[in-house]
Amino acid sequence: MGTVALAVTEGMLHFELSMAYEVFGAAPAGVAVPWYDVEVCGSGAVQFGRFGLEPDQGLDRLRHADTVIVPGWADTDEDPPADLVGAVRAAHEAGARVASLCTGAFVLAAAGLLDGRRATTHWAHTGALAARYPRVEVDPDVLYVDNGSVLTSAGKAAAMDLCLHLVRLDHGSAVANVVARRLVVPPHRAGGQAQFVAAPVPTRDDHPLAALFPWAIERLDQPLTVEDLARQARMSSRNLGRHFGAVTGTTPLQWLLTQRIRRAQELLETTDDVIDAVAAATGMGTATTLRRHFNRTVGVPPDTYRRTFRSRPRTGSDDGPQGQR
């Protein structure tokens, strides 16, 4: 999928940089698709707190990359270095996809890449970003924002959401899920552009709902009700609702709908099943019902989603053209 360039300079945050390198630096085992070439680009040796780093390439290398990742910027009261800002701007003008992690959005804003665009950053700095760059439409309530060639993420862990989103755009959800499992993180979380929404699940085996989630996911083709879930969990419907709210932040029925949409996405990406068959396999009943819920959740109809993601390589598949930026 081409080159991913990590732009580094004094004043960057090492957490987001390490996270991006972990996602893009090496293909996970069992994934049979071309992976990324990662380059660390900077104007010289840099210090990240107690960590030192020697870049592979200079900042001028950014304009040759397919994707440029700008990690978090530590001191948002200071202007980012002019050479970094200029290199990021030049990379975008040369056609690179540019993504910022956390407060890296301040670098993109300084480069003019966020003017007239929706963007986000760490919630503690959204006010400062909006005040300093009034031409940016700052959204403080999302995990990430995808504007196509320019993407921004909220703080810290949301950087992982954006990195997985980029993998999903390039390789499809099956590959992104493999990467997420290797990193022991949820493959999708609610937020950002909401193209890929999923509720978290319990991580403790002794949690009252630990066995219920896989049980329900194996039966998405069936018309499950709240009463069915409560019966399987051996608790009242009211108690089930309380546990669901605490773990997922949503209701049992909304969680079920989210899982059905996720299953539909996987089937649309990996099979030739007609929409009626996908609707039946996901418990939606009819193609009309599937289209209504899918369009409302994902933002596009199932047919459009399939055409988009069938144009990108999938696990074990070599019959699709290269993904588009």
C-alpha positions in Angstrom: 0.0 0.0 0.0 3.0 2.3 -0.5 4.9 4.4 2.0 3.7 5.6 5.4 6.0 8.5 6.6 6.0 9.3 10.3 6.9 13.0 10.7 8.9 13.7 13.8 10.5 16.7 15.4 11.4 18.0 18.8 8.2 18.6 20.8 6.3 15.5 19.5 4.6 13.0 21.8 6.1 9.5 21.7 2.9 7.6 22.6 1.1 8.4 19.4 4.3 7.9 17.3 4.8 4.4 18.8 1.2 3.5 18.3 1.3 4.4 14.6 4.6 2.5 14.1 3.0 -0.5 15.8 0.1 -0.5 13.4 1.9 0.2 10.1 5.4 -1.1 10.9 4.8 -4.8 10.2 2.1 -6.9 8.7 0.3 -9.2 11.2 0.8 -12.9 10.8 -1.6 -14.5 8.4 -2.4 -11.4 6.4 -1.7 -12.0 2.7 -1.8 -8.5 1.4 1.0 -6.0 0.5 1.9 -4.1 3.6 3.2 -0.6 4.2 6.8 0.6 4.0 7.3 2.8 7.0 9.8 5.7 7.1 10.6 7.9 10.1 11.3 11.4 8.8 12.7 14.4 10.6 15.2 17.2 10.3 17.6 15.4 12.8 17.9 13.4 16.0 15.0 14.2 18.3 14.3 13.7 22.0 10.9 12.5 23.2 11.0 12.9 26.9 13.5 10.2 28.0 13.5 8.6 24.5 15.9 9.5 21.7 15.2 8.9 18.0 17.2 9.0 14.9 15.0 9.5 11.8 15.6 7.4 8.6 15.0 10.3 6.3 14.8 14.1 6.2 11.5 16.0 6.3 11.7 16.5 2.5 11.0 12.8 2.1 7.4 13.4 3.2 6.4 14.7 -0.2 7.2 11.3 -1.7 5.0 9.3 0.8 1.6 7.9 0.1 0.5 8.6 3.7 1.9 11.0 6.2 1.3 10.6 9.9 1.8 13.6 12.2 1.9 12.5 15.9 0.8 14.6 18.8 2.4 18.1 19.4 3.3 18.5 23.1 3.1 22.3 23.6 0.1 23.6 21.8 0.9 27.1 23.0 3.9 27.1 20.8 3.9 27.3 17.0 5.1 24.0 15.4 8.5 24.3 13.6 8.3 26.0 10.2 10.2 23.2 8.4 7.7 20.6 9.7 4.7 22.7 8.7 6.2 23.3 5.2 7.0 19.7 4.7 3.5 18.5 5.6 2.0 21.1 3.3 4.3 20.1 0.5 3.4 16.4 1.0 -0.3 17.1 0.8 0.2 19.2 -2.3 2.1 16.3 -3.9 -0.9 14.0 -3.3 -0.2 12.4 0.0 -2.9 11.4 2.5 -2.1 13.3 5.7 -3.4 12.2 9.1 -2.8 13.8 12.5 -2.9 12.0 15.8 -4.1 13.9 18.9 -2.7 17.4 19.0 -0.9 16.8 15.7 -3.9 18.6 14.3 -2.2 21.9 15.3 0.5 21.1 12.7 -2.1 20.4 10.0 -3.9 23.6 10.9 -0.7 25.6 10.7 -0.1 24.2 7.3 -3.6 25.3 6.2 -4.8 21.8 5.5 -7.8 22.1 7.9 -9.1 25.5 6.5 -12.8 25.0 5.7 -12.7 21.4 6.9 -14.1 19.6 9.9 -11.4 18.4 12.3 -10.9 17.2 15.8 -8.1 16.9 18.4 -7.8 16.0 22.1 -10.8 17.3 23.9 -8.7 19.4 26.2 -7.3 21.4 23.2 -10.4 21.7 20.9 -11.1 25.2 22.3 -7.5 26.3 21.6 -7.6 24.9 18.1 -10.8 26.6 17.3 -9.6 30.0 18.7 -6.3 29.9 17.0 -7.6 28.7 13.6 -11.1 30.1 13.2 -11.4 28.7 9.6 -11.3 25.2 11.0 -14.6 23.6 11.9 -13.6 21.9 15.2 -15.7 19.0 16.4 -14.9 18.1 20.0 -17.3 15.1 20.2 -15.8 12.6 17.8 -13.0 10.1 17.9 -11.7 11.0 14.4 -12.7 12.9 11.3 -12.1 11.6 7.7 -12.0 14.3 5.0 -10.5 11.9 2.4 -7.0 13.2 2.0 -6.9 14.9 5.4 -7.7 13.1 8.6 -7.6 14.1 12.3 -8.0 12.1 15.5 -8.9 12.9 19.0 -6.5 12.3 21.9 -4.4 9.3 22.8 -6.4 6.0 22.3 -8.4 7.7 19.5 -5.2 7.7 17.5 -5.5 3.9 17.4 -9.0 4.3 16.1 -7.8 6.4 13.2 -4.8 4.2 12.4 -7.2 1.1 12.3 -9.6 3.2 10.1 -6.7 3.8 7.7 -5.9 0.1 7.5 -9.6 -0.6 7.0 -9.8 1.9 4.1 -6.7 0.3 2.5 -7.3 -3.4 3.2 -10.9 -3.9 4.3 -12.4 -4.7 7.7 -11.2 -8.3 7.9 -7.5 -7.2 7.8 -8.2 -4.3 10.2 -9.8 -6.8 12.6 -6.7 -9.0 12.5 -4.5 -6.0 13.4 -6.9 -5.1 16.2 -6.9 -8.6 17.7 -3.0 -8.6 17.6 -3.0 -5.3 19.5 -5.8 -6.5 21.8 -8.0 -3.5 21.1 -11.5 -3.1 19.8 -11.5 -3.1 16.0 -14.2 -0.4 16.0 -15.5 2.1 18.4 -18.4 4.6 18.1 -17.3 8.0 17.0 -15.4 9.7 14.2 -17.2 9.4 10.9 -19.2 6.5 12.3 -18.6 4.4 9.2 -17.5 1.6 11.4 -19.4 1.4 14.7 -19.2 -1.2 17.4 -19.8 -1.3 21.1 -17.0 -2.5 23.4 -17.3 -5.8 25.1 -16.2 -7.0 28.6 -12.5 -8.0 28.9 -12.9 -10.0 32.1 -14.0 -13.6 31.9 -15.9 -13.3 35.2 -18.1 -10.4 34.0 -21.8 -11.2 34.0 -22.0 -10.5 30.2 -18.7 -12.2 29.2 -20.4 -15.3 27.8 -23.4 -13.5 26.4 -21.7 -11.4 23.8 -20.2 -14.3 21.8 -23.4 -16.3 22.2 -25.4 -13.4 20.7 -22.9 -12.8 17.9 -23.2 -16.5 16.8 -26.9 -16.0 16.5 -27.2 -12.7 14.6 -29.3 -14.4 11.9 -32.0 -15.1 14.5 -34.7 -12.6 15.8 -33.2 -12.1 19.2 -35.0 -10.0 21.8 -34.1 -8.4 25.0 -35.9 -11.2 26.8 -33.8 -13.8 24.9 -30.6 -12.1 26.0 -31.8 -11.7 29.6 -32.8 -15.4 29.7 -29.4 -16.5 28.4 -27.6 -14.2 30.9 -29.8 -15.5 33.7 -30.9 -12.1 34.8 -33.9 -9.8 34.5 -34.3 -7.6 31.4 -33.9 -4.5 33.7 -30.7 -5.8 35.2 -29.4 -6.7 31.7 -30.1 -3.2 30.6 -28.0 -1.8 33.5 -25.1 -4.1 32.7 -25.2 -3.2 29.0 -25.3 0.5 29.8 -22.2 0.2 32.1 -20.2 -1.9 29.6 -21.2 -0.7 26.2 -22.8 2.7 26.8 -25.8 1.6 24.9 -28.9 -0.6 25.1 -29.1 -4.3 24.3 -31.1 -3.7 21.1 -28.8 -1.0 19.9 -25.8 -3.2 20.6 -27.5 -6.0 18.6 -28.2 -3.7 15.7 -24.5 -2.6 15.7 -23.3 -6.2 15.5 -25.8 -6.9 12.7 -24.4 -3.9 10.7 -20.8 -5.1 11.3 -21.7 -8.6 10.1 -23.4 -7.1 7.0 -20.2 -5.1 6.3 -18.1 -8.2 6.4 -20.5 -10.1 4.1 -20.6 -7.2 1.7 -16.8 -7.1 1.6 -16.1 -10.8 1.4 -19.0 -12.5 -0.4 -21.1 -12.1 -3.5 -24.4 -12.7 -1.5 -27.3 -10.7 -2.8 -28.7 -8.1 -0.4 -31.6 -10.3 0.5 -29.2 -13.0 1.6 -27.1 -10.6 3.6 -30.3 -9.3 5.3 -31.3 -12.8 6.3 -27.8 -13.7 7.5 -27.7 -10.7 9.8 -31.2 -11.0 11.2 -32.5 -7.9 9.4 -35.3 -9.9 7.7 -35.6 -8.0 4.4 -33.4 -6.0 2.1 -35.5 -2.9 2.8 -34.9 -3.1 6.5 -31.2 -3.7 6.0 -30.8 -0.8 3.6 -32.6 1.5 6.0 -30.5 0.7 9.0 -27.3 0.4 7.0 -27.7 3.7 5.3 -28.5 5.4 8.6 -25.6 3.9 10.5 -22.8 3.8 7.8 -23.9 6.7 5.7 -24.1 4.9 2.4 -26.4 2.2 1.0 -25.1 -1.5 1.1 -24.6 -1.6 -2.7 -22.4 1.6 -2.5 -20.4 0.2 0.4 -19.8 -3.1 -1.4 -18.6 -1.3 -4.6 -16.2 0.9 -2.5 -14.6 -1.9 -0.5 -14.6 -4.4 -3.3 -12.1 -2.0 -5.0 -9.7 -2.6 -2.2 -7.6 -5.8 -1.5 -8.9 -8.2 1.1 -7.3 -11.0 3.1 -6.1 -13.8 0.9 -7.4 -12.0 -2.2 -5.2 -10.8 -5.1 -8.0 -10.1 -7.6 -8.7 -6.5 -6.6 -6.9 -3.3 -7.7 -4.9 -1.3 -5.3 -6.8 0.8 -2.9 -7.4 4.5 -3.6 -6.2 7.3 -1.4 
